[in-house]
């Protein structure tokens, strides 16, 4: 594989005119620029197409792919469908790294340079990211993602690892399944909370085009689909009670799992994966996520 072309960004987007200039400007200002940036306009009806055309005209490494308007914003499988509409326009082997990047972020200037340095230093890292913060009351607040995952809004991957694990699953919880699958393969998924890797997430985590409660229910369904057991989702819901929107948010997340189970909805069709996941979750309940991940990592060495 050639590494001369560095990294390629692929950004699914729809109606991001309120946020996207901040993402575009902070990518253009990166200390190491992407070799290519494929931005997939997934049927925008606001000023997104005009803004994209403006930046593409200034920067020849930006390419815009336009998809037909389906009439609504799609999450989960829809976002991944849009990602692959961009991915299929490149030869992945021309790049060392690929990143699925959302257009509602404000990135620090050395973000991608540091991620590449970390991955060059440790060949077992398959995917990584920094940490997401939101602006609240004039200060930045950590969104609270675990260190054992790369964040869905900036999924930075080694191309070889992305191909080996089969890419993203086209369903809600795609951004959890991929990290667990990396660990199944003996590889590392991680994120770091350091000043030069902290980025601002301009759209709240777990929100929805309908409401944050819909987003929490969707998360509960995603956990069910992935294979999460009831005790683990119950413990996760209890942990969410102190977070806004406090008790209701936790209740909606738990109901999303329970409703899916009661309806007998299909689960991720990989029994080996679901067994691996539930074994990890049981261990995490006893010793914590960090220790459970460390034990998997030690066995893989």
C-alpha positions in Angstrom: 0.0 0.0 0.0 1.2 3.5 -0.8 1.3 6.0 2.1 2.3 9.0 0.0 -1.2 10.3 -0.2 -1.9 10.5 3.6 -5.5 10.6 4.5 -8.9 11.1 2.8 -12.0 12.6 4.4 -15.5 11.5 3.5 -18.3 13.6 4.9 -22.0 12.8 4.5 -24.1 15.9 5.0 -27.7 17.2 4.7 -28.9 20.8 5.4 -25.7 21.7 7.4 -25.6 25.4 6.4 -25.8 26.5 10.0 -22.6 24.7 11.0 -20.6 23.6 8.0 -18.5 26.7 7.5 -16.8 26.1 10.9 -15.9 22.6 9.9 -14.8 23.6 6.4 -12.6 26.4 7.7 -11.0 24.3 10.4 -10.2 21.5 8.0 -8.7 24.0 5.5 -6.6 25.3 8.4 -5.2 21.9 9.4 -1.4 21.6 9.8 -1.5 18.6 7.5 -4.2 18.9 4.8 -6.2 15.9 3.5 -5.1 14.5 0.2 -8.8 14.4 -0.8 -12.1 15.4 0.8 -15.2 13.8 -0.6 -18.3 15.6 0.7 -21.6 13.8 0.0 -24.6 16.2 -0.2 -27.4 13.9 0.8 -30.2 15.9 -0.8 -29.9 19.3 1.0 -32.6 21.9 0.6 -30.9 24.8 2.4 -27.7 26.7 1.3 -25.5 23.7 1.7 -24.9 23.1 -2.0 -23.9 26.8 -2.6 -21.5 26.7 0.3 -19.9 23.5 -0.9 -19.6 24.8 -4.4 -17.8 27.9 -3.0 -15.2 25.8 -1.1 -14.7 23.3 -3.9 -13.9 26.1 -6.3 -11.2 27.3 -3.9 -9.7 24.0 -3.0 -9.1 21.4 -5.8 -8.8 18.5 -3.2 -12.5 19.0 -2.3 -15.0 17.0 -4.3 -18.7 17.2 -3.9 -21.0 14.2 -4.6 -24.7 15.1 -4.8 -27.4 12.5 -4.0 -31.1 12.8 -4.7 -33.3 14.3 -2.0 -35.2 11.5 -0.2 -37.4 14.1 1.6 -36.0 13.7 5.1 -32.8 13.5 7.1 -31.6 9.9 7.6 -29.6 8.6 10.6 -27.9 5.3 11.1 -28.1 3.4 7.9 -28.9 6.5 5.8 -25.7 8.2 7.0 -23.6 5.1 6.1 -25.3 4.8 2.7 -24.2 8.4 2.1 -20.7 7.7 3.3 -20.4 4.8 0.9 -21.6 7.0 -1.9 -18.4 8.9 -1.4 -16.2 5.9 -0.5 -17.0 4.2 -3.9 -15.6 7.2 -5.8 -12.1 6.6 -4.5 -9.5 3.8 -4.6 -9.0 3.3 -0.8 -5.6 1.7 -1.4 -4.4 5.1 -2.6 -4.5 6.3 1.0 -3.1 5.2 4.3 -6.0 6.6 6.4 -9.7 7.3 5.8 -12.0 9.4 8.0 -15.8 9.6 8.2 -16.1 13.3 9.2 -19.3 15.1 10.1 -19.9 18.7 9.1 -21.0 20.1 12.4 -17.6 20.2 14.1 -15.0 22.8 15.0 -11.6 21.0 14.9 -8.2 22.1 16.5 -5.5 22.9 14.0 -3.2 19.8 14.5 -6.1 17.3 14.8 -5.3 15.0 11.9 -1.5 15.4 12.2 -1.6 14.1 15.8 -3.9 11.2 15.0 -1.6 10.1 12.2 1.4 10.4 14.5 -0.3 8.2 17.2 -1.2 5.5 14.6 2.3 5.5 13.1 3.6 5.0 16.6 1.3 2.1 17.4 0.4 -0.2 14.4 -2.3 -2.0 16.4 -4.5 1.1 16.5 -7.2 0.6 13.9 -9.3 3.6 14.6 -9.0 6.6 16.9 -10.3 10.2 17.5 -10.1 13.1 19.9 -12.9 14.0 22.3 -16.1 15.9 21.6 -17.1 19.0 23.7 -20.2 21.1 23.5 -20.6 24.8 24.3 -22.8 25.4 27.4 -23.1 28.7 29.2 -19.9 30.1 27.7 -17.8 27.0 28.6 -16.9 23.7 27.0 -18.4 20.5 28.4 -17.2 17.0 27.6 -19.8 14.9 25.9 -18.7 11.9 27.9 -17.5 9.3 25.4 -15.4 6.4 26.7 -11.8 6.0 25.9 -12.5 2.6 24.3 -14.2 4.0 21.2 -13.4 6.3 18.3 -16.2 8.9 18.1 -18.7 8.5 15.3 -18.4 12.1 14.1 -14.7 11.7 13.4 -14.1 8.0 12.7 -10.4 8.0 11.7 -9.3 4.6 10.4 -6.3 2.9 9.1 -7.5 1.8 5.6 -6.1 -1.7 5.9 -8.0 -2.2 9.2 -11.2 -0.7 7.8 -11.1 -3.2 4.9 -10.2 -6.1 7.2 -13.2 -5.6 9.4 -15.6 -5.3 6.5 -16.3 -1.6 6.8 -19.4 -0.1 8.6 -22.6 -1.9 9.3 -25.6 -0.1 7.7 -27.7 0.2 10.9 -28.0 2.3 14.0 -25.0 1.6 16.4 -22.6 1.2 13.4 -20.2 3.4 15.4 -20.2 0.9 18.3 -20.1 -2.3 16.4 -17.0 -1.3 14.5 -15.0 -0.7 17.7 -16.0 -4.0 19.2 -15.2 -5.7 16.0 -11.7 -4.2 16.0 -11.1 -5.6 19.4 -12.3 -9.0 18.2 -9.6 -8.8 15.6 -6.9 -8.0 18.2 -6.8 -4.3 17.2 -7.3 -1.1 19.2 -10.1 1.4 19.1 -9.5 4.5 21.2 -9.9 8.2 21.8 -7.8 10.7 23.7 -9.0 13.7 25.9 -6.1 16.1 25.3 -6.3 19.9 24.6 -4.9 19.5 21.0 -7.5 16.8 20.2 -10.6 18.3 21.7 -13.1 19.4 19.1 -16.4 21.3 19.5 -19.6 19.4 18.5 -22.1 22.0 17.3 -25.1 19.6 17.4 -25.9 17.9 20.7 -25.0 14.2 21.0 -28.0 11.9 21.0 -30.3 14.6 19.6 -32.7 13.9 16.7 -34.4 15.8 13.9 -37.5 15.2 16.0 -36.4 15.5 19.6 -33.6 14.4 22.0 -36.1 11.8 23.4 -36.4 10.2 19.9 -32.6 10.1 19.8 -32.4 8.4 23.2 -35.0 5.8 22.1 -33.0 5.3 18.9 -29.9 4.7 21.0 -31.8 2.0 23.0 -32.9 0.3 19.8 -29.3 0.5 18.6 -28.0 -1.2 21.7 -30.6 -3.9 21.3 -29.7 -4.5 17.7 -26.0 -4.6 18.5 -26.6 -7.4 21.0 -26.4 -5.6 24.4 -28.0 -7.6 27.2 -30.7 -6.2 29.5 -28.6 -5.9 32.6 -26.0 -3.8 30.8 -28.5 -1.5 29.2 -30.2 -1.1 32.6 -26.9 -0.2 34.2 -26.2 2.3 31.3 -29.7 3.9 31.8 -29.0 4.3 35.5 -25.8 6.0 34.7 -27.6 8.5 32.4 -30.1 9.6 35.1 -28.0 12.6 36.3 -27.5 13.8 32.7 -29.8 16.1 30.8 -32.7 15.6 30.2 -32.2 13.7 33.4 -34.5 10.9 34.3 -36.6 11.0 31.1 -33.6 10.7 28.9 -32.6 7.5 30.7 -36.1 6.2 30.6 -36.5 6.7 26.9 -33.2 4.9 26.2 -34.3 1.9 28.3 -37.7 1.9 26.7 -36.0 1.9 23.2 -34.3 -1.4 24.2 -37.4 -2.9 25.8 -39.7 -2.0 23.0 -37.4 -3.6 20.5 -37.2 -6.7 22.5 -40.9 -6.9 23.1 -41.5 -6.5 19.3 -38.9 -9.2 18.5 -37.0 -6.9 16.2 -34.0 -8.5 14.5 -30.5 -8.3 16.0 -27.1 -8.0 14.4 -26.7 -11.2 12.4 -23.3 -12.3 13.8 -23.6 -14.6 16.8 -19.9 -14.7 17.4 -19.8 -10.9 17.7 -22.8 -10.9 20.0 -21.2 -13.4 22.3 -17.9 -11.4 22.3 -19.9 -8.2 23.1 -21.9 -9.7 26.0 -18.8 -11.4 27.5 -17.1 -7.9 27.4 -20.2 -6.2 28.9 -20.5 -8.8 31.8 -16.8 -8.2 32.6 -17.3 -4.4 32.3 -20.1 -4.6 34.9 -17.8 -6.3 37.3 -14.5 -4.4 36.8 -15.3 -1.4 34.7 -14.9 -0.7 31.0 -11.3 0.4 31.2 -10.2 -2.8 32.9 -12.3 -5.0 30.6 -10.8 -3.4 27.5 -7.2 -3.7 29.0 -7.8 -7.5 29.6 -8.9 -8.0 25.9 -5.9 -6.0 24.8 -3.5 -8.0 26.9 -4.8 -11.3 25.5 -4.4 -10.0 21.9 -0.7 -9.1 22.3 
